[in-house]
């Protein structure tokens, strides 16, 4: 009985924490999209491994 109660509490805590993390990540992505839409997208450069390449002349 006591073990089941502890497991139920742990499951509830894990689900709440997981939901909170998911919300923070989705909110960060939403804020990034709103910022890009408001300020306009920056000039895009060819990428290599997700990083901007330096253009040398």
C-alpha positions in Angstrom: 0.0 0.0 0.0 2.7 2.5 1.0 4.9 1.5 -2.0 2.0 2.0 -4.4 1.4 5.5 -2.9 5.1 6.4 -3.3 5.2 5.2 -6.9 2.0 7.1 -7.7 3.5 10.3 -6.2 6.7 9.8 -8.2 4.8 9.2 -11.4 2.8 12.4 -10.8 5.9 14.4 -10.1 7.7 13.1 -13.2 4.7 13.9 -15.4 4.4 17.4 -14.1 8.1 18.1 -14.6 8.0 16.6 -18.1 5.0 18.8 -19.0 6.8 21.8 -17.6 10.0 21.1 -19.6 7.9 20.6 -22.8 6.1 23.9 -22.2 9.3 25.8 -21.7 10.9 24.3 -24.9 7.8 25.1 -27.0 7.5 28.6 -25.6 11.2 29.2 -26.4 10.6 28.1 -30.0 7.5 30.3 -30.3 9.3 33.3 -29.0 12.1 32.7 -31.5 9.6 32.6 -34.3 7.8 35.7 -33.1 11.1 37.5 -32.8 12.1 36.5 -36.4 8.7 37.6 -37.7 8.9 41.0 -35.9 12.5 41.9 -36.8 12.5 40.1 -40.1 14.6 37.1 -40.9 18.3 37.8 -41.0 20.3 37.2 -44.2 20.8 33.5 -44.6 24.3 32.2 -45.3 25.3 28.7 -46.5 25.6 26.5 -43.5 28.0 23.8 -42.6 27.0 21.7 -39.6 24.4 24.2 -38.5 26.9 27.1 -38.1 27.2 30.1 -40.3 30.1 29.9 -42.7 32.5 32.9 -42.8 32.6 34.5 -46.2 36.1 35.4 -47.2 37.1 37.6 -50.1 
